[in-house]
Amino acid sequence: MRPERLNPLFAEAASLKGVGAGLARPLERLGLSRIKDFAYHLPDRFVERRALADLDEAAVGEQVVVALTPLEYRTSAGRGPFRVMAADAAGNICALTYFGRNAGWAKKQLALGEKRWIAGRLDQYGQQLQIVHPDHVANEGGSALGRLVEPVYPLSAAGASGRPSRGTRPDRL
């Protein structure tokens, strides 16, 4: 028999404030049916980023955090991507690329001429450096630099494509 003071840990997850029937089902698919299960729900993996002074220090394919200043917006015709052309402290140009209907959000987050800290994977398209759908955009370096190592947790359901998703970071739940 367990001590009385441990009994709250064995209460149903649905007893938590904000957990109703709609959220209880996906939590149960993750094996989170009791409060104690949350303490043992560990990440699948970690994303490790490197803080850079400028893009010359980075390699293509690397997860980075870098200060960029948006210079111009480029809208593609038809269903092409929306790009924000941005420069680092050394003058290197990088395209912040968004697919879908993200132009409004990108313009709001990335005002022209205002430095932002961008976290994401540095890729190359042709001769152009780019970060596709940056993971984080921050006004100050402190919040972006605080995410140099970030846990990725498993998801409970398939994504929009119907395939099981690989995971999500805690701030995207």
N, C-alpha and C positions, 0 to 999 in steps of 0.2 A: 504494500500500500504506500502510495506516495505522500509526502508531507502536504498538509492542507494549503500552504502558501504557494505550492507549485500548480495547483488546480487551474488558475487562470491561464496558464500556458497551454492547457489542453482544451480550451474553449474553441468553438467553431470560428473560423475566419469571418463568417457572416455576422458575428457579434461585434466586429469592429465598426466604428463609425465610418460611413461612406461605402461600406461593402454591402451591396444589395444582391439580389438574385442575378442581375446582369453581370456583375463583376465576379461573383462567387464561382460561376461555371468556368471561366478561363483560369482563375486561380487554382481551381481543383485539377484542371488538366496539367498544371505545372506541379501538382503534388502539394499544394498549399491549402490544405483543408483545415488545419488547426494553427493557432497563433504560434506555437513552437516551431512550426515548419518554416516560418519566415526567417528565423535565426540561422537556419541551415541552408537557405536558398542562396547558393553561391554563383558567381558569374561563370559563364562558359570560357571566357577569354578576356584579355585586356588589350586595349589599344594604347600603344605608347607613342607619344609625339615628341619631337625635338623642337625647342625654341630656337629661332634663327634671327640674326640681325638683318640678313638679306637673303634672297633666293640663290645667290652664288654658292652658299654653304650647303645647299640641299642636293639630293639626288632624286631623279624621277622615280616615283613609286613610294617615296618616303612619306610618312605621316609627320606633318609639320605644324607649327604655330608661328606666324609671321605677321608683322605690321604692314598693311597695305593701304594705300590711299587711292580710292576710286577716281578715275579720270574721265571716263565716258561710258555711256550705255550703248550697246549694239543689239538691235532687234533683228532677228532673221525673218525673212519672208516665209509665209506659210507656217509650218509646224516646227521650224528650226528652233534652236536654243536661244535663250536670252543671255547675253554676256555683259559682264561689268569688267571693263579693262581697268586694271589697277597697277600701281607702281610701288615698289619697295623703297627703302632708304637709299639704295644704290642706283635707282632708276630702272631696274629690271621690270619688265611688263609681264603681268600674269592675268589671264582671263579667269574670272569667277563665272562658271557656266551653270546655268539653270535650265532644265528641261521642263516641259509642261507649262502650266499657267502660274509661274512664280515671279513674273516681272514686277508686279506691284509690290510684293513682299521684298524683293531684292532692292528695289529703289528706295523703299522705306528704311531698310537696314543699312544700306550702303550709299549714303548721301555723297554726292560728288565733292571732292576736296577735303573730306573729313577722314582722318586716319582711323582705321579699324584693325583689330586683331582678328586674324582669320585662322581657323584650325581645320585641317583636312588633309587629304592625300594629294600630293603634288604629282600631276600627270603631264603628259606632253601630247599635243594634237598637232601633227605636222611639225613645224618649227616653234610653235607657241606653247609656253608653259600654261597650265591651267589647273584649277581646283574645281572639280565638278561637285555641285551641291555641297558647299562647305559644311562641316559638322557643327561649327560654332562661329558666330560673328559677335564680337564684343567691342564696346567703346573703349574699354580700358584693358591694358595688358594683364592686370592682376587676375581677372576672372578667367581669361583664356589660358594663362600660364598655370592656373590652378588645376587645369584639366590635362596635364601632360601624360598622366596615366589614368585611363578611364575604364571601368568595368563594362562588359557587355553581357547582358543577361538573356537567357533563352525566352522566346516568345511562346505563347500557348496556342496560337492559331496560324493558319496559312495567311500569307500576305495577299495583296490585290491580285497577284498573278495566279493564285491558287496553289502555288508551291509553298512548302514550309519556309518560313523566314529564318535567317541565320541568327537574329538576335537584335537587341536594342540597348541603347544606353539609358541609364536611369532618368535623364532629363527628357527623354522622348516617350515616356510612358503615358 
